[in-house]
């Protein structure tokens, strides 16, 4: 099969954009005349390649210096819901953080900042090296862990912002997910069985998160129709 890293980047980027997270613009480049090599292993990169625009931002500092100046504070809960949905362990998970994968970017013409998540190469499959060609393990679909919730996020996650994020995720349509997965370049070797498995995982995992995450993020989730 193709590169799990590339598949994760492309599919997660599309899902993050749909969820209204401020990920940097990205694209698949099918023709590149420049020789490029991977930093990690020195291997030559060949098209089609995934490219994401570089942004000028400051990595998460562990405190609220930038969190307190966010243009849209609700993006904090939105990011946690997203990372939990796609099982992204490479931002914050199980007490381990990779703050470089979360940037604060100054909003144009303002003194506020935008929350900009980057690098989605480690989503969906946990420690596995590739996507399954059969049904995804139930443990992935029903994974109860919360991902991406830095300790400094806690004061910025409230019932209203969680409700808004969950409502957006609840609008996910299978046809859209199929379209996203079908956009994976054939040259990456991601066959139809793996594609069907990933579509099922994204949809089933999304429904699980919609049904369960509110109670794990806030003590008193908002109940539709309840007037306080």
ChimeraX commands (.cxc) that place a marker at each C-alpha (Angstrom):
marker #1 position 0.00,0.00,0.00 radius 0.5
marker #1 position 0.99,3.64,-0.26 radius 0.5
marker #1 position 2.51,5.86,2.34 radius 0.5
marker #1 position 0.35,6.04,5.44 radius 0.5
marker #1 position 1.92,9.39,6.29 radius 0.5
marker #1 position 0.79,10.99,3.04 radius 0.5
marker #1 position -2.69,9.50,3.28 radius 0.5
marker #1 position -3.00,10.75,6.85 radius 0.5
marker #1 position -1.85,14.26,5.90 radius 0.5
marker #1 position -4.21,14.60,2.95 radius 0.5
marker #1 position -7.33,13.08,4.49 radius 0.5
marker #1 position -6.88,14.76,7.87 radius 0.5
marker #1 position -6.22,18.09,6.19 radius 0.5
marker #1 position -9.46,17.84,4.24 radius 0.5
marker #1 position -11.42,16.86,7.34 radius 0.5
marker #1 position -9.87,19.67,9.39 radius 0.5
marker #1 position -10.76,22.19,6.69 radius 0.5
marker #1 position -14.32,20.90,6.57 radius 0.5
marker #1 position -14.57,21.26,10.35 radius 0.5
marker #1 position -13.50,24.91,9.93 radius 0.5
marker #1 position -10.10,24.63,11.57 radius 0.5
marker #1 position -7.53,27.09,10.26 radius 0.5
marker #1 position -5.07,24.63,8.75 radius 0.5
marker #1 position -2.61,26.13,6.25 radius 0.5
marker #1 position -3.54,25.75,2.57 radius 0.5
marker #1 position -2.30,22.49,1.06 radius 0.5
marker #1 position -2.25,20.76,-2.29 radius 0.5
marker #1 position -1.17,17.65,-4.16 radius 0.5
marker #1 position 1.59,18.43,-6.67 radius 0.5
marker #1 position 1.67,16.01,-9.59 radius 0.5
marker #1 position 4.58,17.52,-11.48 radius 0.5
marker #1 position 7.72,18.80,-9.75 radius 0.5
marker #1 position 10.96,19.61,-11.59 radius 0.5
marker #1 position 12.95,20.13,-8.39 radius 0.5
marker #1 position 14.79,17.29,-6.66 radius 0.5
marker #1 position 13.59,17.05,-3.07 radius 0.5
marker #1 position 14.71,14.66,-0.34 radius 0.5
marker #1 position 13.16,13.64,2.96 radius 0.5
marker #1 position 14.90,15.13,5.99 radius 0.5
marker #1 position 14.45,11.99,8.08 radius 0.5
marker #1 position 15.89,9.36,5.75 radius 0.5
marker #1 position 17.33,11.21,2.77 radius 0.5
marker #1 position 15.00,9.42,0.36 radius 0.5
marker #1 position 14.13,11.24,-2.86 radius 0.5
marker #1 position 10.55,12.47,-3.04 radius 0.5
marker #1 position 8.63,11.67,-6.19 radius 0.5
marker #1 position 5.27,13.02,-7.37 radius 0.5
marker #1 position 2.52,13.15,-6.54 radius 0.5
marker #1 position 3.60,14.96,-3.39 radius 0.5
marker #1 position 1.73,16.62,-0.54 radius 0.5
marker #1 position 2.68,20.24,0.09 radius 0.5
marker #1 position 1.44,22.58,2.80 radius 0.5
marker #1 position 2.09,26.30,2.88 radius 0.5
marker #1 position 4.59,27.45,5.50 radius 0.5
marker #1 position 3.12,29.89,7.99 radius 0.5
marker #1 position 4.82,32.37,10.30 radius 0.5
marker #1 position 3.62,31.41,13.75 radius 0.5
marker #1 position 4.68,30.73,17.31 radius 0.5
marker #1 position 4.48,27.18,18.73 radius 0.5
marker #1 position 2.26,26.52,21.73 radius 0.5
marker #1 position 4.14,27.78,24.80 radius 0.5
marker #1 position 2.36,25.69,27.41 radius 0.5
marker #1 position 0.62,28.71,28.91 radius 0.5
marker #1 position -2.13,31.13,28.04 radius 0.5
marker #1 position -0.07,33.97,26.57 radius 0.5
marker #1 position -1.59,33.40,23.15 radius 0.5
marker #1 position -4.68,31.47,24.18 radius 0.5
marker #1 position -5.96,34.54,25.99 radius 0.5
marker #1 position -5.63,36.53,22.76 radius 0.5
marker #1 position -7.34,34.16,20.34 radius 0.5
marker #1 position -9.63,35.70,17.77 radius 0.5
marker #1 position -11.92,32.67,18.05 radius 0.5
marker #1 position -11.60,30.94,21.46 radius 0.5
marker #1 position -14.07,28.28,20.33 radius 0.5
marker #1 position -11.35,26.86,18.09 radius 0.5
marker #1 position -9.78,25.29,21.18 radius 0.5
marker #1 position -12.68,22.88,21.71 radius 0.5
marker #1 position -12.97,22.40,17.96 radius 0.5
marker #1 position -9.34,21.28,17.77 radius 0.5
marker #1 position -9.73,18.80,20.63 radius 0.5
marker #1 position -12.85,17.33,19.03 radius 0.5
marker #1 position -10.98,17.04,15.73 radius 0.5
marker #1 position -7.84,15.43,17.18 radius 0.5
marker #1 position -10.00,12.97,19.11 radius 0.5
marker #1 position -12.02,12.14,16.00 radius 0.5
marker #1 position -8.94,11.36,13.88 radius 0.5
marker #1 position -6.95,9.91,16.81 radius 0.5
marker #1 position -4.06,12.31,16.32 radius 0.5
marker #1 position -1.54,11.33,18.98 radius 0.5
marker #1 position 1.19,13.67,17.67 radius 0.5
marker #1 position -0.01,16.96,19.18 radius 0.5
marker #1 position -0.90,16.05,22.75 radius 0.5
marker #1 position -1.73,12.60,24.02 radius 0.5
marker #1 position -1.27,10.68,27.27 radius 0.5
marker #1 position 0.76,13.45,28.89 radius 0.5
marker #1 position 3.15,13.76,25.95 radius 0.5
marker #1 position 3.09,16.91,23.85 radius 0.5
marker #1 position 4.49,18.03,20.53 radius 0.5
marker #1 position 3.92,21.75,20.79 radius 0.5
marker #1 position 5.56,22.37,17.41 radius 0.5
marker #1 position 2.40,21.02,15.77 radius 0.5
marker #1 position 0.26,23.86,17.09 radius 0.5
marker #1 position 0.96,27.42,16.02 radius 0.5
marker #1 position -0.42,30.78,17.03 radius 0.5
marker #1 position -0.52,33.03,13.97 radius 0.5
marker #1 position -1.21,36.74,14.25 radius 0.5
marker #1 position -4.49,37.66,12.60 radius 0.5
marker #1 position -4.01,40.14,9.79 radius 0.5
marker #1 position -4.48,43.73,10.90 radius 0.5
marker #1 position -5.40,42.75,14.45 radius 0.5
marker #1 position -3.84,42.17,17.85 radius 0.5
marker #1 position -5.48,38.78,18.06 radius 0.5
marker #1 position -4.15,35.36,17.08 radius 0.5
marker #1 position -5.48,32.37,15.19 radius 0.5
marker #1 position -5.05,28.79,16.35 radius 0.5
marker #1 position -3.35,26.99,13.45 radius 0.5
marker #1 position -2.80,23.21,13.71 radius 0.5
marker #1 position -0.15,21.69,11.45 radius 0.5
marker #1 position 1.29,18.24,10.66 radius 0.5
marker #1 position -1.37,15.53,10.53 radius 0.5
marker #1 position 0.88,12.66,9.54 radius 0.5
marker #1 position 0.07,10.49,12.58 radius 0.5
marker #1 position -3.70,10.14,12.55 radius 0.5
marker #1 position -6.21,7.28,12.58 radius 0.5
marker #1 position -4.01,4.19,12.98 radius 0.5
marker #1 position -2.08,4.76,16.20 radius 0.5
marker #1 position 1.18,2.82,16.31 radius 0.5
marker #1 position 0.33,0.71,13.26 radius 0.5
marker #1 position 2.54,1.31,10.23 radius 0.5
marker #1 position -0.20,1.15,7.61 radius 0.5
marker #1 position -3.93,1.35,7.07 radius 0.5
marker #1 position -5.84,-1.95,7.21 radius 0.5
marker #1 position -7.32,-3.51,4.10 radius 0.5
marker #1 position -10.22,-4.90,6.12 radius 0.5
marker #1 position -12.52,-3.36,8.74 radius 0.5
marker #1 position -10.72,-1.14,11.22 radius 0.5
marker #1 position -10.34,-2.59,14.73 radius 0.5
marker #1 position -13.27,-1.81,17.00 radius 0.5
marker #1 position -10.74,-0.42,19.48 radius 0.5
marker #1 position -10.02,2.38,17.02 radius 0.5
marker #1 position -13.67,3.24,16.46 radius 0.5
marker #1 position -14.54,3.13,20.16 radius 0.5
marker #1 position -11.27,4.56,21.48 radius 0.5
marker #1 position -12.35,6.50,24.62 radius 0.5
marker #1 position -9.20,8.61,24.86 radius 0.5
marker #1 position -9.23,12.36,24.38 radius 0.5
marker #1 position -6.54,13.64,22.03 radius 0.5
marker #1 position -5.01,17.07,21.60 radius 0.5
marker #1 position -6.09,18.55,24.94 radius 0.5
marker #1 position -3.10,20.44,26.29 radius 0.5
marker #1 position -3.47,21.23,30.02 radius 0.5
marker #1 position -3.55,24.95,29.23 radius 0.5
marker #1 position -6.67,24.38,27.12 radius 0.5
marker #1 position -8.89,23.52,30.08 radius 0.5
marker #1 position -10.09,27.06,30.96 radius 0.5
marker #1 position -10.99,27.66,27.30 radius 0.5
marker #1 position -13.18,24.60,26.82 radius 0.5
marker #1 position -16.77,25.26,27.83 radius 0.5
marker #1 position -20.15,23.70,27.18 radius 0.5
marker #1 position -21.07,26.16,24.44 radius 0.5
marker #1 position -17.89,25.69,22.39 radius 0.5
marker #1 position -18.02,21.91,22.77 radius 0.5
marker #1 position -21.66,21.87,21.68 radius 0.5
marker #1 position -20.82,23.94,18.61 radius 0.5
marker #1 position -17.98,21.59,17.65 radius 0.5
marker #1 position -20.10,18.49,18.18 radius 0.5
marker #1 position -22.96,19.94,16.15 radius 0.5
marker #1 position -20.60,20.55,13.25 radius 0.5
marker #1 position -19.21,17.02,13.40 radius 0.5
marker #1 position -22.74,15.61,13.56 radius 0.5
marker #1 position -23.33,17.07,10.08 radius 0.5
marker #1 position -20.70,14.82,8.50 radius 0.5
marker #1 position -21.99,13.03,5.39 radius 0.5
marker #1 position -20.62,9.75,4.12 radius 0.5
marker #1 position -20.66,11.02,0.53 radius 0.5
marker #1 position -18.24,13.78,1.49 radius 0.5
marker #1 position -15.92,11.32,3.23 radius 0.5
marker #1 position -15.97,9.08,0.16 radius 0.5
marker #1 position -15.04,12.07,-2.00 radius 0.5
marker #1 position -12.13,12.91,0.30 radius 0.5
marker #1 position -10.76,9.37,0.39 radius 0.5
marker #1 position -11.20,8.99,-3.37 radius 0.5
marker #1 position -8.94,12.03,-3.83 radius 0.5
marker #1 position -5.95,10.00,-2.62 radius 0.5
marker #1 position -3.64,9.67,-5.66 radius 0.5
marker #1 position -3.60,6.19,-7.17 radius 0.5
marker #1 position 0.22,6.32,-7.22 radius 0.5
marker #1 position 0.21,6.08,-3.43 radius 0.5
marker #1 position -1.06,2.52,-3.73 radius 0.5
marker #1 position -4.09,3.00,-1.51 radius 0.5
marker #1 position -6.44,0.36,-2.88 radius 0.5
marker #1 position -10.25,0.10,-2.79 radius 0.5
marker #1 position -10.34,-2.18,0.27 radius 0.5
marker #1 position -8.22,0.21,2.30 radius 0.5
marker #1 position -10.32,3.12,1.06 radius 0.5
marker #1 position -13.58,1.51,2.16 radius 0.5
marker #1 position -12.05,0.68,5.54 radius 0.5
marker #1 position -10.94,4.28,6.04 radius 0.5
marker #1 position -14.32,5.70,5.02 radius 0.5
marker #1 position -16.06,3.42,7.52 radius 0.5
marker #1 position -13.59,4.33,10.25 radius 0.5
marker #1 position -13.99,8.08,9.72 radius 0.5
marker #1 position -17.80,7.91,9.72 radius 0.5
marker #1 position -18.19,5.45,12.60 radius 0.5
marker #1 position -15.55,7.16,14.68 radius 0.5
marker #1 position -17.21,10.51,14.03 radius 0.5
marker #1 position -20.55,9.22,15.29 radius 0.5
marker #1 position -18.90,7.77,18.39 radius 0.5
marker #1 position -17.22,11.10,19.18 radius 0.5
marker #1 position -20.48,12.99,18.64 radius 0.5
marker #1 position -22.21,10.70,21.13 radius 0.5
marker #1 position -19.54,10.64,23.82 radius 0.5
marker #1 position -17.08,13.51,23.88 radius 0.5
marker #1 position -19.17,16.22,25.54 radius 0.5
marker #1 position -19.21,14.43,28.87 radius 0.5
marker #1 position -15.45,13.95,28.70 radius 0.5
marker #1 position -14.67,17.61,28.07 radius 0.5
marker #1 position -17.14,19.49,30.28 radius 0.5
marker #1 position -18.81,18.68,33.58 radius 0.5
marker #1 position -22.25,19.87,32.47 radius 0.5
marker #1 position -22.70,19.55,28.69 radius 0.5
marker #1 position -25.41,21.68,27.14 radius 0.5
marker #1 position -28.62,19.70,26.61 radius 0.5
marker #1 position -30.61,20.66,23.50 radius 0.5
marker #1 position -33.92,22.32,24.42 radius 0.5
marker #1 position -32.99,22.84,28.06 radius 0.5
marker #1 position -33.42,26.43,29.23 radius 0.5
marker #1 position -31.13,27.33,32.11 radius 0.5
marker link #1:1,2 radius 0.2
marker link #1:2,3 radius 0.2
marker link #1:3,4 radius 0.2
marker link #1:4,5 radius 0.2
marker link #1:5,6 radius 0.2
marker link #1:6,7 radius 0.2
marker link #1:7,8 radius 0.2
marker link #1:8,9 radius 0.2
marker link #1:9,10 radius 0.2
marker link #1:10,11 radius 0.2
marker link #1:11,12 radius 0.2
marker link #1:12,13 radius 0.2
marker link #1:13,14 radius 0.2
marker link #1:14,15 radius 0.2
marker link #1:15,16 radius 0.2
marker link #1:16,17 radius 0.2
marker link #1:17,18 radius 0.2
marker link #1:18,19 radius 0.2
marker link #1:19,20 radius 0.2
marker link #1:20,21 radius 0.2
marker link #1:21,22 radius 0.2
marker link #1:22,23 radius 0.2
marker link #1:23,24 radius 0.2
marker link #1:24,25 radius 0.2
marker link #1:25,26 radius 0.2
marker link #1:26,27 radius 0.2
marker link #1:27,28 radius 0.2
marker link #1:28,29 radius 0.2
marker link #1:29,30 radius 0.2
marker link #1:30,31 radius 0.2
marker link #1:31,32 radius 0.2
marker link #1:32,33 radius 0.2
marker link #1:33,34 radius 0.2
marker link #1:34,35 radius 0.2
marker link #1:35,36 radius 0.2
marker link #1:36,37 radius 0.2
marker link #1:37,38 radius 0.2
marker link #1:38,39 radius 0.2
marker link #1:39,40 radius 0.2
marker link #1:40,41 radius 0.2
marker link #1:41,42 radius 0.2
marker link #1:42,43 radius 0.2
marker link #1:43,44 radius 0.2
marker link #1:44,45 radius 0.2
marker link #1:45,46 radius 0.2
marker link #1:46,47 radius 0.2
marker link #1:47,48 radius 0.2
marker link #1:48,49 radius 0.2
marker link #1:49,50 radius 0.2
marker link #1:50,51 radius 0.2
marker link #1:51,52 radius 0.2
marker link #1:52,53 radius 0.2
marker link #1:53,54 radius 0.2
marker link #1:54,55 radius 0.2
marker link #1:55,56 radius 0.2
marker link #1:56,57 radius 0.2
marker link #1:57,58 radius 0.2
marker link #1:58,59 radius 0.2
marker link #1:59,60 radius 0.2
marker link #1:60,61 radius 0.2
marker link #1:61,62 radius 0.2
marker link #1:62,63 radius 0.2
marker link #1:63,64 radius 0.2
marker link #1:64,65 radius 0.2
marker link #1:65,66 radius 0.2
marker link #1:66,67 radius 0.2
marker link #1:67,68 radius 0.2
marker link #1:68,69 radius 0.2
marker link #1:69,70 radius 0.2
marker link #1:70,71 radius 0.2
marker link #1:71,72 radius 0.2
marker link #1:72,73 radius 0.2
marker link #1:73,74 radius 0.2
marker link #1:74,75 radius 0.2
marker link #1:75,76 radius 0.2
marker link #1:76,77 radius 0.2
marker link #1:77,78 radius 0.2
marker link #1:78,79 radius 0.2
marker link #1:79,80 radius 0.2
marker link #1:80,81 radius 0.2
marker link #1:81,82 radius 0.2
marker link #1:82,83 radius 0.2
marker link #1:83,84 radius 0.2
marker link #1:84,85 radius 0.2
marker link #1:85,86 radius 0.2
marker link #1:86,87 radius 0.2
marker link #1:87,88 radius 0.2
marker link #1:88,89 radius 0.2
marker link #1:89,90 radius 0.2
marker link #1:90,91 radius 0.2
marker link #1:91,92 radius 0.2
marker link #1:92,93 radius 0.2
marker link #1:93,94 radius 0.2
marker link #1:94,95 radius 0.2
marker link #1:95,96 radius 0.2
marker link #1:96,97 radius 0.2
marker link #1:97,98 radius 0.2
marker link #1:98,99 radius 0.2
marker link #1:99,100 radius 0.2
marker link #1:100,101 radius 0.2
marker link #1:101,102 radius 0.2
marker link #1:102,103 radius 0.2
marker link #1:103,104 radius 0.2
marker link #1:104,105 radius 0.2
marker link #1:105,106 radius 0.2
marker link #1:106,107 radius 0.2
marker link #1:107,108 radius 0.2
marker link #1:108,109 radius 0.2
marker link #1:109,110 radius 0.2
marker link #1:110,111 radius 0.2
marker link #1:111,112 radius 0.2
marker link #1:112,113 radius 0.2
marker link #1:113,114 radius 0.2
marker link #1:114,115 radius 0.2
marker link #1:115,116 radius 0.2
marker link #1:116,117 radius 0.2
marker link #1:117,118 radius 0.2
marker link #1:118,119 radius 0.2
marker link #1:119,120 radius 0.2
marker link #1:120,121 radius 0.2
marker link #1:121,122 radius 0.2
marker link #1:122,123 radius 0.2
marker link #1:123,124 radius 0.2
marker link #1:124,125 radius 0.2
marker link #1:125,126 radius 0.2
marker link #1:126,127 radius 0.2
marker link #1:127,128 radius 0.2
marker link #1:128,129 radius 0.2
marker link #1:129,130 radius 0.2
marker link #1:130,131 radius 0.2
marker link #1:131,132 radius 0.2
marker link #1:132,133 radius 0.2
marker link #1:133,134 radius 0.2
marker link #1:134,135 radius 0.2
marker link #1:135,136 radius 0.2
marker link #1:136,137 radius 0.2
marker link #1:137,138 radius 0.2
marker link #1:138,139 radius 0.2
marker link #1:139,140 radius 0.2
marker link #1:140,141 radius 0.2
marker link #1:141,142 radius 0.2
marker link #1:142,143 radius 0.2
marker link #1:143,144 radius 0.2
marker link #1:144,145 radius 0.2
marker link #1:145,146 radius 0.2
marker link #1:146,147 radius 0.2
marker link #1:147,148 radius 0.2
marker link #1:148,149 radius 0.2
marker link #1:149,150 radius 0.2
marker link #1:150,151 radius 0.2
marker link #1:151,152 radius 0.2
marker link #1:152,153 radius 0.2
marker link #1:153,154 radius 0.2
marker link #1:154,155 radius 0.2
marker link #1:155,156 radius 0.2
marker link #1:156,157 radius 0.2
marker link #1:157,158 radius 0.2
marker link #1:158,159 radius 0.2
marker link #1:159,160 radius 0.2
marker link #1:160,161 radius 0.2
marker link #1:161,162 radius 0.2
marker link #1:162,163 radius 0.2
marker link #1:163,164 radius 0.2
marker link #1:164,165 radius 0.2
marker link #1:165,166 radius 0.2
marker link #1:166,167 radius 0.2
marker link #1:167,168 radius 0.2
marker link #1:168,169 radius 0.2
marker link #1:169,170 radius 0.2
marker link #1:170,171 radius 0.2
marker link #1:171,172 radius 0.2
marker link #1:172,173 radius 0.2
marker link #1:173,174 radius 0.2
marker link #1:174,175 radius 0.2
marker link #1:175,176 radius 0.2
marker link #1:176,177 radius 0.2
marker link #1:177,178 radius 0.2
marker link #1:178,179 radius 0.2
marker link #1:179,180 radius 0.2
marker link #1:180,181 radius 0.2
marker link #1:181,182 radius 0.2
marker link #1:182,183 radius 0.2
marker link #1:183,184 radius 0.2
marker link #1:184,185 radius 0.2
marker link #1:185,186 radius 0.2
marker link #1:186,187 radius 0.2
marker link #1:187,188 radius 0.2
marker link #1:188,189 radius 0.2
marker link #1:189,190 radius 0.2
marker link #1:190,191 radius 0.2
marker link #1:191,192 radius 0.2
marker link #1:192,193 radius 0.2
marker link #1:193,194 radius 0.2
marker link #1:194,195 radius 0.2
marker link #1:195,196 radius 0.2
marker link #1:196,197 radius 0.2
marker link #1:197,198 radius 0.2
marker link #1:198,199 radius 0.2
marker link #1:199,200 radius 0.2
marker link #1:200,201 radius 0.2
marker link #1:201,202 radius 0.2
marker link #1:202,203 radius 0.2
marker link #1:203,204 radius 0.2
marker link #1:204,205 radius 0.2
marker link #1:205,206 radius 0.2
marker link #1:206,207 radius 0.2
marker link #1:207,208 radius 0.2
marker link #1:208,209 radius 0.2
marker link #1:209,210 radius 0.2
marker link #1:210,211 radius 0.2
marker link #1:211,212 radius 0.2
marker link #1:212,213 radius 0.2
marker link #1:213,214 radius 0.2
marker link #1:214,215 radius 0.2
marker link #1:215,216 radius 0.2
marker link #1:216,217 radius 0.2
marker link #1:217,218 radius 0.2
marker link #1:218,219 radius 0.2
marker link #1:219,220 radius 0.2
marker link #1:220,221 radius 0.2
marker link #1:221,222 radius 0.2
marker link #1:222,223 radius 0.2
marker link #1:223,224 radius 0.2
marker link #1:224,225 radius 0.2
marker link #1:225,226 radius 0.2
marker link #1:226,227 radius 0.2
marker link #1:227,228 radius 0.2
view
